[in-house]
Amino acid sequence: MSIIPCSFLFRHSIALPHIQEIPRKRGRLLNLPDSALIPDLTFEKSKKWGGLKVAWNTEGLAISLQVTQKQHPVTPAESLEVWIDTRDTKTIHRASRYCHSFEFQPVGPSAKPICQQQPIHRAQEDAPTADLKKVRLWSKTTKTGYELDVWLPASELYGFDPASYPQTGFYYKITDSELGEQFMIVDHEFPFAQDPSLWATLRFDQ
C-alpha cells in the first residue's frame, strides 16, 4: 500500500463561478448556487457532513458552508478555517505576505457569527492585518447543523487582483464538536496549515 495520498497524484485546479450580485443587501448574505460547491478532493469513501461553496467577483471572495448530520445543538466550538494565497505560489513551503488565515465560528460567545485572523506558523512574512469589521457574516442554525456565509472584501485580502492574478491558493478545515474534522485534501499528517504548496488552486473564471 502506498504511503502517498491519492490526492497527491493530481494538481487540483477548480473553476469558481463569477457572481456579480453578491453580497446581497437584504436577506441571506450569499445563497450561492450548486455550481460553487467545492468537490471532495480527499478520495475517501467516508461520507462528508460539510459542504463548502466558493464564488467571487472583483469586489471579493464569497464562502458558504453548510453542515448537516448533527444531533446536538451548535456550539462555539464549531469552526471553519480557511487559508488563502492570493499569488497561488506552489513553489514555496513557508507562507508569504500574500497568504492569509481566517477562522470563522457560526455561533460565537454572543450567539452571533465571528471572524478572526490568525498568523501562519513559520511564515516568511505575515499578511497585513485585515479590518475584520469589513468582513460580513451570516449564519443560521438548524436541528441538524448550521449554515454560514462569509464575504471577504478584496480590500482585506492583500494581493487580491483577479485581473492580474486569475487564481488563488486555497485550503479549508471544518471542525465540529460532535462530528470531528473534515479536510479539503489531506489531514494533520501533512503541514497544510503552514505550507502553501499543499493548497488547491481556485480559478477566477469569467
N, C-alpha and C positions, 0 to 999 in steps of 0.2 A: 504494500500500500504506500502511495506517495505521501511524503510529508508536506508537499507543496499544495496549498489550497487550490481547488479547481478554478476559483475566481481569478487567480494569478495567470491563468492561461490566456486571459483576454485583457485588452486595454479598454476599459469601459468609457464610452462616449455617448451621452444621452441628449437628444434634442429637446429643448424646453419650448413650450408654446409661448408665443408673444401675445399678451392680453393688455390692450391699452386701457380698458375700463377698470383697472384696479389701482389702488384700493378703493372700495366703494364708500360713498359718503353716507349712505343710510343702510340699515340692516346689517347683515353679516359682512364682515370686512372683505372677504375674498370670494368664497364659493367657487373654487377652481374646478374645471371640468376633468373628466377621467383621463383626457389626453395629457394631463400634467402629472399623472401618477408615476413615481419612480419604480421601475421594475425590481424584482428580487434579484440581487446580484450575488447572493451567498451560495446558490446552487444546493441548498439544503432542503431536505424533504419536510422538515418541521414547518407547521403552519404558522404564518406570520399573523400577529394580532394588531400590528400598527401599519397604517398606510400613509405614506408621505407623498404630497404633491408639491411641485415647484413650478413657478412660472415667472415671467419677467416682462418689464418694459424699460424704457430708457430712464424712468424715474426710480427704479429699484427692483428688489427681488422679493417675490411672494412665496411663502412656505406655509403649507397647511397639513396638519396631522390629525388623523382620526384613529383612536384606539378603541378596540372592541374586545369582547370576551371577558370583561371584568365582572366579578361577582360581588365585589366590595366597593364602598364609596371611594371616590377620587380624593387623594390626599396631597399635601405639599411635597411629598416625596417623589411624585411623578415628574419627569422632566424630559425635555428634548434638547440634546446638544448638537450643534452644527459647527462645522469647520469650513471656511471659505477662503480660497486663494484666488484673488482677482487677476492674477497673472498665470494661473494654472501651470506652474513650473514643476515638471515631473522629474527634473534632474537634481533636485535638492532634497536633502533628508532632514534639514532643520528649517523651521518656518522663517519667512522673511517678513518685512513690514506690510506686505500685501496679504498676509494670512491672518484671518480673524477667527475667533472662537466665541460663540454665544451659547448661553444656556437659558432655556425658557421653561416656565412652570405654568401649567394651565390653571392651577389653584395655588396662589401664594398664601402667606400668613393672613392676609386680609381678605381671602376668598376671591381675589382678582388675579388674573394672569400677570406674571412678572418676567422681566428680562435682565440678564446680567452678561457683561462682557468679561471674559476670562483671559489671563495671559497664557501663552502656549509654552510649555516646558522646553527648555533648551533652544528657544528661538534665537536666531542670529540678531534679530531686531524686532521689537514689539510693534504691532499695528497701532496707529493713533487711537486714542480713547474716543469711543463713539458717544454721541449725545443720546442717551437711552430714552430721553423724553420724546425724541422724534420717532422712535420705533413704535409702531402701532400694533396692538394686540387685541385679540378677541377670543373668547373661549366659551364653551357650553358643556356642561356635564350631563350625562345620561345614566340610566340604570346599569348599562353595560360598559361604560367608558367615558370618553370625552372627545371633543373636537377643539382644536387650537389653530388659529390663524395668526400669522406673523407677517408684517410688512417691514422690510429693511430698506429704508430710503437710500438712494445712491450716495447721498452726502455723508452717510455713516459707514460706507464700505470703501475704504481707501483703495484707490486704483480702479474702481468700478467704471468701465468705459467700454460698453458693448460695441461701439463703432470701431474702436481701435483694437480691442481685445475681445473678440466674439465668443469667448468661452471662459469658464471659471472652474477651478478645482473645488470639489465639494465632498463632504462626508457627514454622516449623521449617526447618532446613537440615541435610542429611546430607552429610558429607564422607568420601570414600573414596580411599585412596592409589592404588587401581587403577581404579576406576570413575568417579572425578571427583566432581562435586557435584550434588545433587538439591535443588530448592527447592519450597516449598509452593505459591507463586504466581508471584512474579517473581524475577529473578536480581539480580546486583550492579549492574545499570543503575539500580536504584532503591534508596534507603537503608532497606531493610527492617529492618536491624539497629538502627536508632535511631528509626524513625518508626512509632509505634503505629497510625496511620491506615491503614497498608498491611497490617495483620494481619487474619486472618479472625476470625469470631465463632464460638465454640463455646457451644452452649446446654446448660444443665443440665436437661434434660427428665427428668421422673419416669417 
